Amino acid sequence: MIRILLIITSFIFLLNNASAETFSAALKKAYNDNNELNAERESLNISEQELKISISSYLPSVTLSGSKSSEDTNKLTNQNGTNATISDVDPTVQSLTITQTLIDFGRGAELSKSKIGIELAKAKLLKKEQEILYKSIEAYTGLISANEKLKINKSNVNLLDRQVETDRIRLERGNISLSDVAQSESSLAGAQAKLIQAENDFLTSKLNYENVIGTINDTEALDKSSITIVNLPNELNSAIEISKKGNPDLIIAQLEYEQSKKDTTSARSDLAPTAYANLNKNKSLETQKNLLLNNMIKKNQTDVASAWSNYQSNKSLLNSVRAQVNAAEIANEGIVAEYNSGSDRTTLEVIQSNSLLLNAQISLADSERNYILSQFNLLKSIGLLNSEYLKLR
C-alpha cells in the first residue's frame, strides 16, 4: 500500500513539473515572441540593407547604348540606269560604357557611416533585448509575489473569521467583553479590505505577465525555485569595467559620435553652394554627440554604482526580514496558545500579533522579489542581461 502511494505521489510530482512554467521558459517565450523586440530586429535588417546600398555605389556601372536603321535598296540604280543592288542595308551602331568610381570622399564617408550603422543597430537591439528581458523578469516575479500575498491575505481572513466566531462564543460564556468582539470584527473587516486589494493586484500582475510574456492558464504553474541567477561581478570596480564594454547605452553613444564624425567628413567633400553651412552644422552635431558621449560615460559609472548598492542593500534587507518573520511566527504561536488557554492575554494582543506576522510575511514576499530584481538590474546595468549570457538561445 505504501509503495502504491509513493508511486502515485511521484507521478503527481512529475505531472506538476511537466506543466510548470519555468523562469527560463518564460524568458525564452518573451525573447522569441515579444513584438517590441521583433520590431527592433527588423531595424537591424533595414540597416543591413542600407549598407548594401552604400556598397553598391562603389560597384562598376555598365551603360549599353545602340541604334539600328534599315534602308530599302530595291529601287537604287547606277548612273547608267542599271540596278545597283537587290538587297536592303541594315546599318547598326552599338556602344558599351563601363564606369568605376575610384575616389569619392563623400561616398566613402557614407559607406563607413553605414557600417557603423550596423553596429549601432546591433547595440539598439541589445538595449531593447535587455529592456524586454527585464520586463519579463519583473512580470514573472511580480505574478509570483502577487499570488503569494493573495494567499497570505486569504489565510489571514480565514484566521480572523475563526477568531471572530471564537470570540463570540467566549462572549456568550462571559469570558471576554463586547469590546473584545468588536476589535476582532474590526480586524476582520480590515483584513477583508486588504484581501480585495490583493485580488486586484494579482489580476493586474496576471495581465502584465500576459502582455509581456504570453498567455498563462495556471498561475500555480509558475516555479519560483526555477529562478536562477547567473554569475555576478564580485566587486564594484569589476562591474564598472565590464559595463564600459557591454553597456548598450554607452556603446550607442560611442557609435553615434563616430557617425557624426563621418557626417562631418562627408560635408567637407561637398562642393555645393550650401556646403559651408552643412559643414558648420555637422561640426556642431559632432560636438553635441561628443558631449553626450562624455555625459554617458559618467552616467554609466553612476548607474552601475547605484545598481551595485541596491543589490547589496536588498541582500542585507532580505536576511533581516527573514529573521523578522521567524520571530513573528514564534511570538504569534505563543500568544495565540496562551489566549486560547484562558490566560491574561487579551484579544487586542492576539490581533496585534496577527498583524505583525501578516506584515512580516508581506514584507518577505516583497523583499525576495526585490532581491531577485536587484541582481538582474545589476546585470542590465553592465550589459549582460542578454539571451547569450542567460543561455536562452
VOPAGU-2260 file (C-alpha; in pm, 1 decimal, decimal comma):
REM VOPAGU-2260
SITE   aa  ch    i         X         Y         Z
SITE  MET   A    0       0,0       0,0       0,0
SITE  ILE   A    1     281,1     238,6      93,8
SITE  ARG   A    2     456,3     155,5    -232,0
SITE  ILE   A    3     143,1     240,9    -430,9
SITE  LEU   A    4     113,8     575,0    -251,6
SITE  LEU   A    5     475,2     656,4    -330,3
SITE  ILE   A    6     420,5     578,2    -698,3
SITE  ILE   A    7     110,5     797,7    -708,9
SITE  THR   A    8     291,0    1080,3    -529,3
SITE  SER   A    9     585,2    1057,7    -768,0
SITE  PHE   A   10     350,2    1061,3   -1067,0
SITE  ILE   A   11     171,9    1372,6    -940,9
SITE  PHE   A   12     506,6    1543,1    -877,7
SITE  LEU   A   13     626,8    1468,8   -1229,7
SITE  LEU   A   14     296,9    1582,3   -1375,6
SITE  ASN   A   15     317,8    1913,0   -1194,1
SITE  ASN   A   16     676,5    1968,0   -1306,9
SITE  ALA   A   17     583,2    1889,6   -1664,9
SITE  SER   A   18     319,6    2163,2   -1665,0
SITE  ALA   A   19     534,4    2415,0   -1477,5
SITE  GLU   A   20     612,5    2746,4   -1645,3
SITE  THR   A   21     979,0    2772,0   -1553,5
SITE  PHE   A   22    1164,7    3100,3   -1534,7
SITE  SER   A   23    1388,4    3013,9   -1829,0
SITE  ALA   A   24    1093,5    2901,7   -2044,4
SITE  ALA   A   25     909,2    3226,4   -1976,7
SITE  LEU   A   26    1212,5    3435,8   -2074,2
SITE  LYS   A   27    1259,9    3232,2   -2392,3
SITE  LYS   A   28     896,2    3290,9   -2483,4
SITE  ALA   A   29     936,0    3666,5   -2440,7
SITE  TYR   A   30    1268,6    3665,1   -2627,7
SITE  ASN   A   31    1116,7    3490,4   -2929,6
SITE  ASP   A   32     766,3    3637,1   -2942,4
SITE  ASN   A   33     772,0    3989,2   -2797,6
SITE  ASN   A   34     653,3    4240,5   -3059,8
SITE  GLU   A   35     880,4    4523,4   -2945,6
SITE  LEU   A   36    1185,6    4301,9   -2971,3
SITE  ASN   A   37    1085,9    4166,0   -3311,8
SITE  ALA   A   38    1036,0    4523,3   -3436,7
SITE  GLU   A   39    1390,7    4609,8   -3327,6
SITE  ARG   A   40    1518,6    4303,7   -3513,7
SITE  GLU   A   41    1361,0    4446,6   -3829,4
SITE  SER   A   42    1550,7    4771,3   -3768,5
SITE  LEU   A   43    1873,0    4570,8   -3784,6
SITE  ASN   A   44    1761,6    4419,1   -4115,5
SITE  ILE   A   45    1695,8    4769,5   -4250,3
SITE  SER   A   46    2046,4    4881,1   -4151,3
SITE  GLU   A   47    2195,0    4580,2   -4328,6
SITE  GLN   A   48    2007,1    4671,7   -4646,7
SITE  GLU   A   49    2127,9    5032,5   -4621,0
SITE  LEU   A   50    2484,5    4902,7   -4604,1
SITE  LYS   A   51    2429,2    4700,0   -4921,5
SITE  ILE   A   52    2300,2    5011,8   -5093,6
SITE  SER   A   53    2610,2    5207,1   -4988,3
SITE  ILE   A   54    2840,0    4931,2   -5110,2
SITE  SER   A   55    2659,7    4912,5   -5444,3
SITE  SER   A   56    2755,8    5274,5   -5521,4
SITE  TYR   A   57    3116,7    5156,6   -5548,9
SITE  LEU   A   58    3045,0    4874,8   -5794,0
SITE  PRO   A   59    3117,6    4928,5   -6165,7
SITE  SER   A   60    2824,6    5065,8   -6362,4
SITE  VAL   A   61    2756,5    4947,8   -6718,0
SITE  THR   A   62    2585,4    5157,7   -6985,4
SITE  LEU   A   63    2481,5    4992,0   -7312,8
SITE  SER   A   64    2350,5    5203,9   -7596,9
SITE  GLY   A   65    2291,5    5144,3   -7966,0
SITE  SER   A   66    2092,0    5234,8   -8277,6
SITE  LYS   A   67    1972,5    5047,3   -8580,7
SITE  SER   A   68    1814,3    5156,4   -8911,0
SITE  SER   A   69    1712,1    4991,9   -9235,8
SITE  GLU   A   70    1731,8    5116,8   -9594,4
SITE  ASP   A   71    1528,9    4983,9   -9887,4
SITE  THR   A   72    1771,9    4945,4  -10180,3
SITE  ASN   A   73    1545,2    4760,4  -10425,9
SITE  LYS   A   74    1494,8    5078,0  -10633,3
SITE  LEU   A   75    1851,1    5206,3  -10637,4
SITE  THR   A   76    2013,3    5236,7  -10983,0
SITE  ASN   A   77    2354,5    5311,3  -11117,0
SITE  GLN   A   78    2429,2    5626,0  -11322,5
SITE  ASN   A   79    2383,2    5430,1  -11639,0
SITE  GLY   A   80    2034,2    5326,8  -11530,0
SITE  THR   A   81    2108,7    4970,4  -11429,2
SITE  ASN   A   82    2009,2    4822,8  -11089,9
SITE  ALA   A   83    2279,5    4882,7  -10826,3
SITE  THR   A   84    2172,4    4612,2  -10578,1
SITE  ILE   A   85    1879,9    4398,2  -10490,8
SITE  SER   A   86    1935,0    4366,3  -10108,9
SITE  ASP   A   87    1842,4    4602,3   -9824,3
SITE  VAL   A   88    2103,8    4761,3   -9597,9
SITE  ASP   A   89    2066,7    4740,3   -9213,3
SITE  PRO   A   90    2336,7    4959,3   -9056,1
SITE  THR   A   91    2375,0    4911,6   -8678,0
SITE  VAL   A   92    2569,0    5122,5   -8424,7
SITE  GLN   A   93    2629,7    4995,3   -8065,6
SITE  SER   A   94    2835,5    5123,7   -7770,2
SITE  LEU   A   95    2921,3    4984,6   -7423,5
SITE  THR   A   96    3039,2    5209,4   -7138,7
SITE  ILE   A   97    3175,0    5083,3   -6804,9
SITE  THR   A   98    3244,7    5333,4   -6525,7
SITE  GLN   A   99    3410,4    5274,1   -6188,5
SITE  THR   A  100    3432,0    5527,8   -5906,0
SITE  LEU   A  101    3788,1    5528,1   -5774,8
SITE  ILE   A  102    3786,4    5812,1   -5522,1
SITE  ASP   A  103    3483,5    5984,4   -5370,0
SITE  PHE   A  104    3540,3    6101,5   -5015,5
SITE  GLY   A  105    3172,4    6178,9   -4962,1
SITE  ARG   A  106    3056,5    5833,3   -5060,7
SITE  GLY   A  107    3342,7    5678,9   -4866,8
SITE  ALA   A  108    3224,8    5851,3   -4551,7
SITE  GLU   A  109    2868,3    5740,2   -4618,8
SITE  LEU   A  110    2983,0    5381,3   -4658,9
SITE  SER   A  111    3175,3    5396,1   -4331,1
SITE  LYS   A  112    2872,1    5550,9   -4164,6
SITE  SER   A  113    2653,3    5266,4   -4291,2
SITE  LYS   A  114    2897,6    5011,7   -4149,8
SITE  ILE   A  115    2882,9    5188,7   -3815,2
SITE  GLY   A  116    2505,2    5184,9   -3855,8
SITE  ILE   A  117    2509,7    4805,9   -3845,5
SITE  GLU   A  118    2689,9    4808,1   -3512,4
SITE  LEU   A  119    2456,8    5081,7   -3390,0
SITE  ALA   A  120    2151,8    4875,7   -3483,2
SITE  LYS   A  121    2300,6    4576,3   -3300,1
SITE  ALA   A  122    2356,1    4789,7   -2989,6
SITE  LYS   A  123    1999,5    4919,0   -3003,3
SITE  LEU   A  124    1875,4    4563,2   -3042,4
SITE  LEU   A  125    2078,8    4462,8   -2736,7
SITE  LYS   A  126    1929,8    4754,4   -2542,8
SITE  LYS   A  127    1576,0    4652,4   -2638,5
SITE  GLU   A  128    1657,6    4288,9   -2557,2
SITE  GLN   A  129    1770,7    4389,2   -2209,1
SITE  GLU   A  130    1459,4    4600,5   -2157,8
SITE  ILE   A  131    1222,7    4322,0   -2262,0
SITE  LEU   A  132    1403,3    4056,3   -2058,8
SITE  TYR   A  133    1397,2    4278,3   -1750,2
SITE  LYS   A  134    1026,7    4348,8   -1803,8
SITE  SER   A  135     974,0    3973,8   -1830,3
SITE  ILE   A  136    1160,8    3915,1   -1504,7
SITE  GLU   A  137     950,1    4184,6   -1339,1
SITE  ALA   A  138     634,6    4021,6   -1474,1
SITE  TYR   A  139     734,0    3667,9   -1369,9
SITE  THR   A  140     843,1    3760,1   -1017,8
SITE  GLY   A  141     557,5    4008,0    -986,5
SITE  LEU   A  142     294,2    3743,9   -1055,2
SITE  ILE   A  143     456,1    3500,2    -812,5
SITE  SER   A  144     474,9    3767,9    -543,3
SITE  ALA   A  145     116,2    3879,7    -602,4
SITE  ASN   A  146      -0,5    3518,3    -577,8
SITE  GLU   A  147     190,7    3470,5    -252,0
SITE  LYS   A  148      44,4    3786,2     -99,9
SITE  LEU   A  149    -302,8    3684,4    -213,2
SITE  LYS   A  150    -265,0    3353,0     -30,6
SITE  ILE   A  151    -131,0    3528,2     280,6
SITE  ASN   A  152    -428,5    3763,2     287,9
SITE  LYS   A  153    -675,7    3479,3     229,7
SITE  SER   A  154    -520,6    3285,1     514,6
SITE  ASN   A  155    -538,9    3592,0     737,1
SITE  VAL   A  156    -907,5    3647,0     659,8
SITE  ASN   A  157    -983,8    3281,0     739,2
SITE  LEU   A  158    -787,8    3306,9    1063,1
SITE  LEU   A  159    -964,2    3624,2    1173,7
SITE  ASP   A  160   -1300,9    3483,0    1070,7
SITE  ARG   A  161   -1243,3    3191,4    1306,8
SITE  GLN   A  162   -1120,0    3439,3    1567,6
SITE  VAL   A  163   -1447,7    3631,1    1548,9
SITE  GLU   A  164   -1650,6    3311,5    1586,9
SITE  THR   A  165   -1441,2    3203,1    1883,1
SITE  ASP   A  166   -1471,4    3543,8    2048,8
SITE  ARG   A  167   -1848,9    3544,1    2006,8
SITE  ILE   A  168   -1868,5    3209,2    2184,6
SITE  ARG   A  169   -1640,3    3335,6    2459,2
SITE  LEU   A  170   -1857,7    3647,2    2490,2
SITE  GLU   A  171   -2163,3    3428,9    2546,3
SITE  ARG   A  172   -1975,3    3246,0    2818,6
SITE  GLY   A  173   -1873,8    3572,5    2978,2
SITE  ASN   A  174   -1501,8    3520,1    2925,2
SITE  ILE   A  175   -1449,8    3841,7    2725,5
SITE  SER   A  176   -1627,6    4173,3    2678,4
SITE  LEU   A  177   -1824,3    4309,4    2384,8
SITE  SER   A  178   -1539,7    4546,5    2301,5
SITE  ASP   A  179   -1311,6    4245,5    2253,0
SITE  VAL   A  180   -1550,5    4104,6    1993,5
SITE  ALA   A  181   -1576,1    4444,8    1826,8
SITE  GLN   A  182   -1197,4    4455,0    1798,6
SITE  SER   A  183   -1196,6    4113,8    1629,8
SITE  GLU   A  184   -1472,6    4215,7    1390,4
SITE  SER   A  185   -1290,4    4539,0    1305,2
SITE  SER   A  186    -971,6    4347,3    1237,8
SITE  LEU   A  187   -1162,4    4104,5    1013,5
SITE  ALA   A  188   -1314,6    4389,2     813,6
SITE  GLY   A  189    -969,4    4540,2     763,0
SITE  ALA   A  190    -832,4    4204,7     650,4
SITE  GLN   A  191   -1117,0    4164,1     400,5
SITE  ALA   A  192   -1036,8    4505,3     253,6
SITE  LYS   A  193    -670,1    4405,9     218,2
SITE  LEU   A  194    -779,7    4083,6      50,3
SITE  ILE   A  195    -977,3    4276,8    -209,1
SITE  GLN   A  196    -670,6    4487,5    -280,4
SITE  ALA   A  197    -455,1    4174,6    -305,0
SITE  GLU   A  198    -702,0    4023,0    -554,1
SITE  ASN   A  199    -685,7    4337,1    -768,1
SITE  ASP   A  200    -305,4    4338,9    -754,0
SITE  PHE   A  201    -299,8    3973,8    -855,7
SITE  LEU   A  202    -526,4    4039,9   -1155,0
SITE  THR   A  203    -309,2    4333,7   -1263,3
SITE  SER   A  204       6,3    4122,4   -1233,3
SITE  LYS   A  205    -150,4    3844,8   -1440,3
SITE  LEU   A  206    -248,9    4087,1   -1716,6
SITE  ASN   A  207     101,5    4234,6   -1716,3
SITE  TYR   A  208     251,3    3885,8   -1742,9
SITE  GLU   A  209      37,4    3802,9   -2043,5
SITE  ASN   A  210     117,1    4135,3   -2208,5
SITE  VAL   A  211     494,1    4094,1   -2175,8
SITE  ILE   A  212     545,5    3716,0   -2185,2
SITE  GLY   A  213     228,1    3548,5   -2309,5
SITE  THR   A  214     -85,2    3366,4   -2202,5
SITE  ILE   A  215     -78,6    3172,4   -1877,2
SITE  ASN   A  216    -363,2    2941,2   -1780,0
SITE  ASP   A  217    -245,9    2834,0   -1435,4
SITE  THR   A  218     -57,1    3080,5   -1218,1
SITE  GLU   A  219      27,7    2796,7    -981,2
SITE  ALA   A  220     245,0    2657,3   -1260,7
SITE  LEU   A  221     499,8    2932,8   -1208,4
SITE  ASP   A  222     804,8    2778,9   -1047,6
SITE  LYS   A  223     977,0    3012,3    -803,5
SITE  SER   A  224    1257,4    2762,7    -742,8
SITE  SER   A  225    1347,9    2775,3   -1113,8
SITE  ILE   A  226    1468,0    3135,8   -1080,9
SITE  THR   A  227    1844,5    3104,7   -1100,4
SITE  ILE   A  228    2096,7    3385,2   -1101,2
SITE  VAL   A  229    2399,8    3367,7   -1327,0
SITE  ASN   A  230    2740,2    3483,8   -1207,2
SITE  LEU   A  231    2759,0    3843,2   -1086,1
SITE  PRO   A  232    3072,0    4060,7   -1051,4
SITE  ASN   A  233    3244,5    4016,7    -716,4
SITE  GLU   A  234    3313,7    4386,3    -666,1
SITE  LEU   A  235    3201,5    4726,2    -789,8
SITE  ASN   A  236    3518,3    4802,4    -987,2
SITE  SER   A  237    3480,1    4480,4   -1184,2
SITE  ALA   A  238    3120,2    4570,7   -1263,9
SITE  ILE   A  239    3222,3    4914,5   -1390,1
SITE  GLU   A  240    3496,5    4771,2   -1613,7
SITE  ILE   A  241    3254,3    4519,4   -1765,4
SITE  SER   A  242    2998,7    4794,7   -1828,6
SITE  LYS   A  243    3249,9    5001,4   -2027,7
SITE  LYS   A  244    3247,1    4732,9   -2295,2
SITE  GLY   A  245    2896,3    4594,1   -2258,6
SITE  ASN   A  246    2651,8    4868,2   -2162,0
SITE  PRO   A  247    2440,7    4926,8   -2476,2
SITE  ASP   A  248    2364,9    5289,9   -2386,7
SITE  LEU   A  249    2736,5    5363,2   -2373,1
SITE  ILE   A  250    2800,2    5173,0   -2696,3
SITE  ILE   A  251    2519,9    5365,3   -2869,6
SITE  ALA   A  252    2664,8    5699,3   -2757,2
SITE  GLN   A  253    3009,0    5599,7   -2885,2
SITE  LEU   A  254    2878,6    5484,6   -3224,5
SITE  GLU   A  255    2658,9    5791,0   -3271,7
SITE  TYR   A  256    2965,3    6008,2   -3209,9
SITE  GLU   A  257    3160,2    5808,3   -3471,0
SITE  GLN   A  258    2876,3    5853,3   -3718,6
SITE  SER   A  259    2871,5    6228,0   -3657,6
SITE  LYS   A  260    3240,9    6243,5   -3746,9
SITE  LYS   A  261    3166,1    6065,8   -4075,8
SITE  ASP   A  262    2893,3    6322,2   -4146,8
SITE  THR   A  263    3148,7    6598,7   -4098,6
SITE  THR   A  264    3387,5    6427,7   -4340,9
SITE  SER   A  265    3109,3    6391,4   -4594,8
SITE  ALA   A  266    3016,9    6759,3   -4559,5
SITE  ARG   A  267    3378,8    6864,9   -4625,7
SITE  SER   A  268    3372,9    6685,2   -4960,9
SITE  ASP   A  269    3055,0    6859,5   -5071,6
SITE  LEU   A  270    3115,4    7123,8   -5340,8
SITE  ALA   A  271    2758,9    7255,1   -5348,7
SITE  PRO   A  272    2690,2    7625,5   -5268,3
SITE  THR   A  273    2538,3    7521,7   -4933,3
SITE  ALA   A  274    2843,9    7313,3   -4836,3
SITE  TYR   A  275    2981,0    7567,1   -4588,6
SITE  ALA   A  276    2656,5    7579,0   -4388,8
SITE  ASN   A  277    2627,8    7199,3   -4389,8
SITE  LEU   A  278    2985,1    7166,1   -4268,7
SITE  ASN   A  279    2922,0    7402,2   -3976,3
SITE  LYS   A  280    2603,8    7217,8   -3890,2
SITE  ASN   A  281    2778,6    6880,5   -3887,8
SITE  LYS   A  282    3063,7    7016,8   -3679,9
SITE  SER   A  283    2809,2    7130,3   -3421,0
SITE  LEU   A  284    2639,3    6790,6   -3430,2
SITE  GLU   A  285    2977,1    6622,5   -3381,9
SITE  THR   A  286    3046,4    6841,1   -3078,7
SITE  GLN   A  287    2700,0    6762,7   -2942,6
SITE  LYS   A  288    2749,7    6386,7   -2977,8
SITE  ASN   A  289    3089,8    6411,5   -2810,9
SITE  LEU   A  290    2936,6    6593,0   -2514,1
SITE  LEU   A  291    2661,9    6332,1   -2491,4
SITE  LEU   A  292    2922,8    6056,0   -2500,4
SITE  ASN   A  293    3119,4    6212,4   -2213,6
SITE  ASN   A  294    2799,2    6251,4   -2016,0
SITE  MET   A  295    2705,2    5888,3   -2080,2
SITE  ILE   A  296    3046,4    5771,8   -1957,4
SITE  LYS   A  297    2985,1    5947,3   -1625,8
SITE  LYS   A  298    2623,4    5833,0   -1609,8
SITE  ASN   A  299    2727,6    5473,9   -1675,1
SITE  GLN   A  300    2954,2    5468,3   -1370,2
SITE  THR   A  301    2679,7    5624,4   -1156,3
SITE  ASP   A  302    2417,0    5376,3   -1276,4
SITE  VAL   A  303    2640,5    5075,5   -1214,5
SITE  ALA   A  304    2732,6    5201,0    -867,3
SITE  SER   A  305    2365,1    5256,7    -788,7
SITE  ALA   A  306    2271,0    4908,0    -910,8
SITE  TRP   A  307    2554,6    4756,8    -707,1
SITE  SER   A  308    2448,2    4943,3    -392,8
SITE  ASN   A  309    2084,9    4843,7    -443,9
SITE  TYR   A  310    2186,1    4478,9    -483,0
SITE  GLN   A  311    2390,1    4481,6    -161,5
SITE  SER   A  312    2120,5    4659,0      42,1
SITE  ASN   A  313    1845,2    4424,2     -78,9
SITE  LYS   A  314    2059,0    4127,2      13,1
SITE  SER   A  315    2101,4    4256,5     369,6
SITE  LEU   A  316    1736,6    4357,2     394,7
SITE  LEU   A  317    1618,7    4011,4     289,5
SITE  ASN   A  318    1817,3    3847,3     567,8
SITE  SER   A  319    1667,6    4088,7     820,6
SITE  VAL   A  320    1311,1    4030,7     701,5
SITE  ARG   A  321    1356,1    3654,1     717,8
SITE  ALA   A  322    1465,0    3688,0    1080,1
SITE  GLN   A  323    1166,8    3914,3    1142,1
SITE  VAL   A  324     921,8    3659,1    1000,9
SITE  ASN   A  325    1075,4    3379,8    1206,1
SITE  ALA   A  326    1043,6    3583,3    1526,6
SITE  ALA   A  327     688,5    3694,6    1441,5
SITE  GLU   A  328     579,7    3334,7    1382,6
SITE  ILE   A  329     717,9    3219,5    1719,1
SITE  ALA   A  330     559,9    3513,5    1901,0
SITE  ASN   A  331     223,4    3467,0    1734,8
SITE  GLU   A  332     207,5    3096,0    1810,2
SITE  GLY   A  333     286,1    3161,6    2175,8
SITE  ILE   A  334      37,6    3447,3    2218,6
SITE  VAL   A  335    -245,5    3259,8    2045,8
SITE  ALA   A  336    -179,3    2946,1    2252,3
SITE  GLU   A  337    -185,4    3148,2    2574,6
SITE  TYR   A  338    -501,8    3329,5    2471,0
SITE  ASN   A  339    -681,8    3004,5    2388,1
SITE  SER   A  340    -574,5    2850,7    2717,7
SITE  GLY   A  341    -757,9    3123,6    2910,1
SITE  SER   A  342    -454,3    3324,8    3023,4
SITE  ASP   A  343    -444,6    3700,9    3069,6
SITE  ARG   A  344    -367,2    3756,4    2704,1
SITE  THR   A  345    -618,1    3999,8    2553,5
SITE  THR   A  346    -792,8    3997,2    2217,7
SITE  LEU   A  347    -602,3    4311,1    2122,7
SITE  GLU   A  348    -271,5    4136,3    2183,2
SITE  VAL   A  349    -375,7    3850,0    1956,3
SITE  ILE   A  350    -487,2    4093,0    1685,0
SITE  GLN   A  351    -163,2    4287,5    1708,4
SITE  SER   A  352      37,3    3967,8    1692,4
SITE  ASN   A  353    -152,2    3854,0    1381,9
SITE  SER   A  354     -98,6    4193,6    1222,9
SITE  LEU   A  355     276,0    4186,9    1287,9
SITE  LEU   A  356     303,4    3840,4    1139,2
SITE  LEU   A  357      97,2    3937,9     834,6
SITE  ASN   A  358     308,5    4247,6     767,7
SITE  ALA   A  359     628,6    4047,9     808,6
SITE  GLN   A  360     509,5    3784,0     561,0
SITE  ILE   A  361     411,1    4050,1     308,1
SITE  SER   A  362     747,5    4218,3     355,1
SITE  LEU   A  363     921,3    3886,8     295,1
SITE  ALA   A  364     738,5    3834,1     -34,7
SITE  ASP   A  365     837,7    4185,0    -144,6
SITE  SER   A  366    1195,5    4151,6     -22,8
SITE  GLU   A  367    1252,2    3821,9    -201,9
SITE  ARG   A  368    1129,8    3974,2    -526,3
SITE  ASN   A  369    1330,8    4294,0    -481,4
SITE  TYR   A  370    1645,8    4094,0    -416,0
SITE  ILE   A  371    1596,1    3895,8    -737,4
SITE  LEU   A  372    1526,5    4211,0    -938,0
SITE  SER   A  373    1831,5    4388,1    -794,1
SITE  GLN   A  374    2056,6    4109,2    -920,8
SITE  PHE   A  375    1916,7    4119,9   -1272,4
SITE  ASN   A  376    1919,8    4500,1   -1267,9
SITE  LEU   A  377    2291,4    4483,6   -1193,6
SITE  LEU   A  378    2335,7    4255,1   -1494,6
SITE  LYS   A  379    2134,3    4501,3   -1703,3
SITE  SER   A  380    2349,5    4795,8   -1595,1
SITE  ILE   A  381    2669,0    4625,5   -1713,6
SITE  GLY   A  382    2518,6    4493,6   -2037,8
SITE  LEU   A  383    2499,2    4123,1   -1952,6
SITE  LEU   A  384    2121,7    4084,0   -1932,2
SITE  ASN   A  385    2101,0    3921,5   -2273,3
SITE  SER   A  386    1995,8    3589,9   -2423,8
SITE  GLU   A  387    2351,4    3467,7   -2471,6
SITE  TYR   A  388    2464,9    3528,9   -2112,2
SITE  LEU   A  389    2139,5    3389,6   -1973,5
SITE  LYS   A  390    2171,9    3086,9   -2207,3
SITE  LEU   A  391    1828,7    3136,4   -2363,3
SITE  ARG   A  392    1935,2    3051,4   -2719,0
